[in-house]
């Protein structure tokens, strides 16, 4: 599990120092019974984690640096840990601009792919894709730009050894769409599309491989006039596309925000996230069973728009990351034993 912890002394995590009062990034490995095997604090902005074929873990994010002019610059950082949480190596990658890794996967050939965002001074963020060797050395890096702000949240290797990429496309605070791109094994763009539901502020959170070479994107859709506000109930969004990016089916789930999904059968899915109305202060965990069905009369709520992305190759400089003693701290973890009647009620005795 990858997350963060912000407390100092009032939790069972007892490895904190007053010199680190801000939120710190946390890795915890548990077994199938929920027992903690190890826990670590990672002193960088960790954003994605991936278990490799040999049982190691790749952790990607960014690390800020103060430059000579006292401004702060961020570089993409990748750490490889063994199955016991001991660091194997860490690398930082400098594109010459502000850049950050958001997601990381291991390829079928044992190489590494990082997705994220890069910002040239004076411009918005663009999508960033980096291919590395198995030991973290750059093979190539590319940025993809189209009008305003883009980034990458999910990467899936396709059957032809290319990649399906998903992330946000934003135009200021008023318009947000889901961005999908199909690229070759060398990062060349095959096609790119944005997905939006009319009059809504749409965001994709995660993408999974679906049935029969399809791809499912889940996220959230808000009314464009109240996006980010408290006066409108959120709507969970599910978008199913084929390998060409055409919408097969899409749907809303009221009062929810979807965070993840899994395929359960031939064209059947479980989606999960949070559920809560705008008049409630206590959102709940949420899971739903979804079978995509196309409404032939009105069509799906989401539609796609083909776009032309511009791609540009980047040159990365590589530096070894910090030493282990400066980078990772061991933690003691206490498992909280929550009685079932407390875990399954809202405090009023009503089962949820």
N, C-alpha and C positions, 0 to 999 in steps of 0.2 A: 504494500500500500504506500502511496506517495501523497503527502499532504503537508501541513505545517502546524506548528504549535506556537502559541503566543504567551502562555502563562510563564511566570518566573518560579514561584515557590509553592503554589497552592495546588499542584497536581502530583500524581504519582511519578511523573517524569522528572527525575531528580538530577539533571545534568546541566543546570542553567547557571549563568553568571550574570551579575548586574551589568557587565560590559556588553551584553547582547539583549537589550530590552525589547527589540522588535521581533516580529514573527520570524521564526526560523523553520527551515524546511526539514521534513521528518520522513524517514523511511522505516517501515515496520514490516517484518516478515512473520507470518503466522502459518501454522500447519493446518491440516484439514479439520482439526477439532477446535480451532480458534486459539490455540496456545501460542504465545509469543516465542519465536525462535531467536530473533535479534531485533534491535531497534537502533537507529542512528540519526544524529542530526547532521545535515549537509549544509555547509556554509556557502551556498550559492542559491540563486533563484531557480529551483528545480521545477520543471513544468511537465515532463513526460517520463514514463518508465516503460521498459520492455524486457521481458525475459527471453534470453537467447536459447539456441538449441542445446548448448552445453550446461544450462542451468545458471549462467551468469546473468547479471542485470545491467542494462544500459540506462543511465539517467541523464536526461538532457535539459538544458535551461540556458541561463546566461549569468555572467559575472560582471559587475560594474567595475570600472577603473577610473581613477581621477587622473586627468591629463595635465600637462604642464600649465595650461591656461586655467586650471581649476575647474574646468567643465568635466562632467561625467560621461563616459562612453561605455557601452555594453558590448560584450562579445559573446558569441555562442560558446557554450561549454558542454562537454560530454565526459561522463565518468563511467568506467566499467568496474563493477564489483563482482566478486565471486559469489557462490551460493551461500557462503557464510557471512557476507557483508563486508569482506575485506577488499580494499581498493586494489585493483589490478593496474589501472592507469587512468589518467585524466588529461584532457587536452582542451585548449581554448583555440577558437578559430576566429580570425580577424579579417573581415571583408574590406576594411578601410572605412566602414560606416557603422552605425548602430545596428546590431543584429542580435537575434535571439532565437534559440531553438525551442519549439513547442512540443513536437512529437518525434519519436524515433522508432524505427523498426529494423530488424535484421532481414536481409534479402535471402532468397533461396540459395544463393551462392555463398552465403556467410559474410557478405559485405554489409555496410550500414548505410541507411538513408535517414536524413534529418529534414524535417519540415519546420518552417518558422516564418519569420518576418525580418525585413531589412529596411532601414530608413536612410536615405541620402539627405544630408542637411537641406532644409528648406522645402522638403517634399513630404508626402504621406508615406506610410509604410507600404511595402510591396511584399508579395509572397516570395519565400526563400526556400530553395531545395538544394541540399548538399549530399553528395555521394562520397562515402569513405571506404577505405579498405577495412578488413577485419580488425586491424590494430589502430584504426583511427586516423590514417593518413588520407588527405584529400584526393579524390579522383576527379571530380568536377563540382562546380557550384554555379547555380543560376538564380536570377531574380526574374519575377514575372510581374508586369505592371499593366494596369488598365484603369484609367481615370483616377479614382480616389484611392481609398485604403483597402489593401488586401493582406491576407496572412494564410497560414495553413494550420489546421487543427488535426487532420487525419490523413494517413497514407495507407493505401492498400496496393500490394503488388498484384498485377493482373496476370491472366493466363499466358499472355504473350511477352512476359517479363517487363512490361511497361508499368505505369503507375497511375492509379486514380487518386486525385488530390482533392481535399475538401477544406474550405475555410470561409471566412467572412468577406463580404464586399460591402464597404460602407461609403456613403457620401455625406460627410458631416454627421449631424445628429438627427437628420430627418429621414434618411433612406438606408435600409440595410437589407441585403439579400444574401442568399447562400451561393457560394462560388464552387463550381466543380470543374476540374480540368483533367484531361487524359493526356499523359505524356509518354514518350518512348523510354526505353532503358537508358538513353543518353540525355533525357530531359527535354527533348524536342516536343513541342505542343502538337497534339493531334486535333484536339478541339477544346473549347472552353465555353461554359454557359453559366449564367446566373439564374437563380430561382427565387420567385417572389409571389406572394399571394396579394391580390389587389388591395391597396390601402393598408398594408400591414408592415411592421418593422420585424424582419425575419432574421433569425440566427440559427446556424447549425452548430450543434455541440459535439456530435460524434457520428462516425460513418462505419458501417460494417458490410462485409460481403454477404449478399443475399442469395436467394435461390436462383439457379439457372443463369449465372453471370449477371445478376442484378446487384444493385447497391442501395442500401437503406441509410438515409440521413435522418437523424432525429435532432430536435432542438426546440425552439420557442418562437411563437408569433404573437406580436402585440399590435393593437390598433396604433396606427402611425401618429395619431394625435396625442396619445397617452403613453407612448413607449418609455419605459423606465420610471413611470410615475406609479402612485399607489391607488389611483382611482379606477383602474381597469384590471379585470381578472386576466391572468396570463392564459395563453392557449398553447398546449403542447403541439408540436408540428412533426409529422412523419412524411418523408418524401422518398418514394421508391422509384429508381430509374434503371434503365437497361444499360448495356455497355457502351451505347452511343450517347448516353445522357438524356434520352427521351423519358418523360415522366410516364411511368406505368400506373401509379396510383399515389395519392397523397391524402392526408386527412388531418383534422384538428382533434385534439382531446381537451375539452374545456377545463379551465381552472388548474392547469398543470404546466410544468416545464420539464421536458424530457432531457435526460442526461446520458442514457445509454440504451443499448438494445442487444438482443441475441436472437438468432434464428432457432426455432423449435421444431420445424417440420418443413414440408414442401410448401413454401410460400406463407408460412406462419411465423409470427414473431412475438417476443415479449419485449415491451418497452418499459423503462423505469425512470423515475425522477422524483419531483416533488409535486404535491397537490395542496391547494389552498385558495380560498376566495379572498378578494381584496378586503372584505370586512372582517377577516379573521387574522389574528396575530400569531397563529400556530400552524404553519404549514406542516404537512405530514409526508412521510415516505409514501411512494406510489408505484404500483406496478400494474400493467394492463396487458391483456392478450389481444393482439391485433392481426386480423386477416385482411389484407388489402383487397378492396373491391372498387372497381372503376364505376363511377356513376355516369352512365351513358348519356343521360339527359343534360346534366349541367357540367360534366367534366370535373376533374380534380381541382381543388382550390389553388394548387400551385402550378405555375406555368414556367417554361424555360425561355431564355433569350440568348441566342448565340452571340458571343462577343469575340473580338480580336485582341488577344493578349500580346504584349511585346515582351520578348525574352532577351536577357543580356547575361553573358558569362561573367563570373566574378573570379578574382584571384584571391585565394585565402592564404594568410600567413598563419603558422601553427606554433603555439607555445605549449610546453608542458604545464600541466595544472599544478596547483599547490601540493606540497607534501602531505602525506596522510595525517600526520600528527596535527597539522594545521587545518585539516579539511573535514575530518569526520570524528565525531565523538560518540562513544558508546553510551547507551541509555539503559536505565533500569525501568521496566514497565510492569505495572500492576494491572491485571485483568479485572475489570469491574464486573462483578457477578450481579446482574440485574434480574430480580424476580420476574417470572413470566407475566404475572398479572400487572406489573408496572410497565413492562415493555410493550404490552399489547393494548393499553387503554390510554385515553386522553386525559386522565386525572379525574374524570367524573364517573368512571366505572363503565363507560360505553366502549365496547370492543371496536377496534379499528383494524 
